[in-house]
Amino acid sequence: MKHTSIIILCTILTMATISSTSQEREKTQKGCIIKYDVTSLLGDQVSNSMGVRLGVEFPVAENRSLAADIMYIFPCNACGQSYTTIKTERTVGLMISGEYRFYLLPGKVPFSGFHVGPQLAYQYTLSEMNETYNNGISNNYQVYRSMVTAHAMTGYQLKIAGPLYFNPMLGIGFRYISSRNENKMGSDPGQYEFPYNKDFESGAKWFPSFDISIKIGLKL
């Protein structure tokens, strides 16, 4: 009887420990990470613009997660031309993206480790342009630009300290860029995007693509 009581007691303690560990793991698996993308400072990465890109990542299964971002693009007249090639009077727009992650080599804590997965994004911008035609007549016109991208992303998410995470990523894929202008009066062919050598103001075409992202996250 004494041995039976000891066995029952040990069994209860073991089950309680397993249950506690399971609940703690379940608790850490819950929640999400709010992120800011440092590379959004480059705006639409074509014109003299800047951006603020915020996102969220949340788990959907063991070692898998979904991530979604939104970026607001706004004018930056003080931005230099060392990176961008298109000079506009004013550029505004939005970008949205979604990503599915597989943590192939997960870290010791949730939301960490080496990950891969597909990412889709859509970006839309409106740029105000200025031209001079017919011996000095000035005219303002608009350029509407849309871009769809698909990348295979890979990266590593690292827990720095406490709830703070660091997540650099690199992706390769393709993009489709389409643009048109309205109210343009002159026949100037316009400016060309780097590195695609596409007319910024008109036309549509597919291009090979790469994507770089550096995100800082806060786990909630």
Secondary structure, DSSP 8 states (H G I E B T S, - for coil): -HHHHHHHHHHHHHHHHHHHHHHHHHHHHSS-EEEEEGGGGGTTSSBSEEEEEEEEEEEEETTEEEEEEEEEEEE-TT--SSS--B--SEEEEEEEEEEEEEEEEE-SSTT-EEEEEEEEEEEEEEEEEEEEETTTEEEEEEEEEEEEEEEEEEEEEEEEETTEEEEEEEEEEEEEEEEEEES--S-----B-TTT--BTTSEEEEEEEEEEEEEEEEE-
